[in-house]
Amino acid sequence: MTNHVYIATSLDGYIATPEGGLDWLYAVPNPDNDDYGYADFIAGIDAIVMGRKTFEKVMTFDPWPYTKPVFVLSNSLTQLPEAVENKAEKINGDLRKLVQQLSTRGYSNLYIDGGSVIRSFLAEDLIDEMTITRVPVLLGSGIPLFTQLSKTLTFEHYKTEVLSSALVKTQYIRSR
């Protein structure tokens, strides 16, 4: 089982504005509509685990952006909208047990998405690889990618690329 993070942050480490806004992601012109490697990344993923807030944001996208199964990690949602029936499933509980259950169901490469879910997986030392793309924008405040951890987690640098002469995409692998 490999758990991956693939996310963009501002220079000051935020993944969204305080209100959850993502418009700043488009600060760098992209005239060729390059996906910056996302299609290659997602091709190697079996399923996506995201939090409720990320799910609610994704629900505003038209059309639904995923072809992979989506698992929405939430303690507050009672059910998901009919529009995502057979596309998304609500899950909750102990993260280690959930990862094991998903593995038993045949999902061995998970994309972990959403700030609080990423931070929860990090707190349980359940992230194996991270790809973080820095966008040259300072937000000043917002939703941080990282917060305090109870222990140090060490990652090895794997690769860094500069995209569109502005974005810095860096891949890390967990050292165990």
PyMOL commands that set and color helices and strands:
alter all, ss='L'
color gray80, all
select helices_A, chain A and resi 23-26+38-43+52-58+82-84+95-104+115-123
alter helices_A, ss='H'
color red, helices_A
select strands_A, chain A and resi 2-10+14-16+47-51+70-73+88-91+109-113+129-135+143-144+155-163+167-174
alter strands_A, ss='S'
color yellow, strands_A
deselect
rebuild
show_as cartoon
